[in-house]
Amino acid sequence: MLLLGFNIGDETYVADTCDVIEIIPLVRLKTLPNSLPGVCGLLNYHGTPVPVVDINQLCAQNNTADTLTTRIIIVNYKKHVLGIKAESVTETIKIEASEFKDSGIKINGNDFFGKIAEHDNRFLQLIKLDNLLTGDVRDCLFPQKFEAVG
């Protein structure tokens, strides 16, 4: 499988590129006052407003630093388009799915951390993008639309 590498803090994580639409440079976002932690704002993506989240904040880390290698990863998220702000988005890595092993550790509230593989003398942990957002953040960014009954 082809994976996209990025950092959360000092550690490298990977996501399956089959969910990635595009990787874009860091751009100015429309801020959303009083938004939930982890929500950066809105991106104008080809004329469509797309919410952007900070993966470091979602992992209870510091804000993602704005550096030359910080990118916004545009992904398919449960039939929606989502932007993910991440640091050190600099490489793609090819690893067979069979090389990933269960870590044996469950971290409450972080259901998006997946299996781990060793590659080039480092551990890479898979991020399950479909589990990235908590219910509160998901409902804030993608509220269900109800039709009026009448």
N, C-alpha and C positions, 0 to 999 in steps of 0.2 A: 504494500500500500504506500502511496505517496503522501507524505505528511509535511505540514508547515510548522517550522520551529519558531518559538518566541519565548521570551522570558516573563516570568512572574517573580519579582524580586531577583534573587541571584540564581534561580533554578530555571532550567530549560524544560518547556512543555511542548507538546505537539498536538495538532488537530488534523483530522483527515481532510485532505484537499477536496474530496468530493462534495463537501458542504460549502466550500469557498467559491464565491462569485468573482471577487476581485480584491486586490490589495492596493490601497491608495495611500498617497502621502498624507501626513497629518495636515488637516485643514481646520480653519476656524469653524466652530460649531455654534449653533444658536443655543444659548443656555436656557435651561428650564428651571426657573426659580422654584424653590421648595421641593425639588425632586428628591427621590429616594437615593440613599448612598449607592454609588456605583453607576448612576445615570449621568452621562457627560452632557448630553444635549441632542440636538437634531442636526443631521447632515443633509445638505441638498444633493441628492444622488440622482443625476440626470433628470432633474425637475421634480423628484419625489422626496418628501421628507422621510428620512430614515433615522430611527433612534440609535444612539451610540452609547455603549456601556464601557466602563473602564474595568478590564479584567483584574487588575491589581486590587482595586477597591472591592470587587466582588469576592476576592479571596482574603479579605480583611488585612490587606497590605496597605502600603502608602499609595498615593496617586501614582499613576503611570507618569514617568518623567517624559518631558517633551524633548527628545533628542533627535539626531539625524536618522536613527534607525527605528523611531517610533512610527507606527503605521496604524491605519484603520483597516481592519479585515472585514470585508463585506461578506456576509454568510447567509445561507438559507437557514432560517430558524422556524421550524414548525409552520411552514407555509407563509412565513413573513420574511422580510429582509431586515437584517440587523447588522449594525456596525459594532465591531469590537476594537477598542483602542488597546494596543499592546506594544511592549518594548522589545527591541532587538529582533525584529521580524526580518531575518537576514538569510534564512536557508530553508531549502526543502530537503527532506530526508526520506530515503526509501527503506522501509523495514517491512518484513513479512508479518502479517497479523499473528502468525503462530509464535513469533518471538516475544510477544507481549504476555506477561504473567501477572496474575492477581497479586497485589501487594500484601494482602491479608489484613489490611488496616481499613477501618471504616471511620470516616470523619463526618460527624453529624453536621448537617447543613451544607455539606459540600459534595452533593451527589454527582457532580460533574467530573470529579477526579476519577480517571479510569485506570487501566492496567499500566504496568511499567515494563520497559524494555531497556537493556543495556546496549549502548551504541557509542563507539569511539571512546570507551572508558568513562562513560557518564550514564546516569540513569535518565531516561526520558519518560515522562508520564503523559499518557493520552488524556486529552480533555474531551469529554462527551458534550458537544455543543448543544444537543437537545435538552440537556439537564443544566445548562449554564445559569439560567435565571431562576431566582426563587419565585414563588407564586405571587408575592407582592409586587416585585419588579415586573414580572411578565404581565400581570393585570394592569399595571400602570402604563406600560409601553404598548400593549396590544389589548385594549379593553374590548370586550365583546359588544357588538352592536345588537340591540334588541329592537325588534319591529313593534310599532304601536299596534295594539289590538283594538279593533274598533268596529 
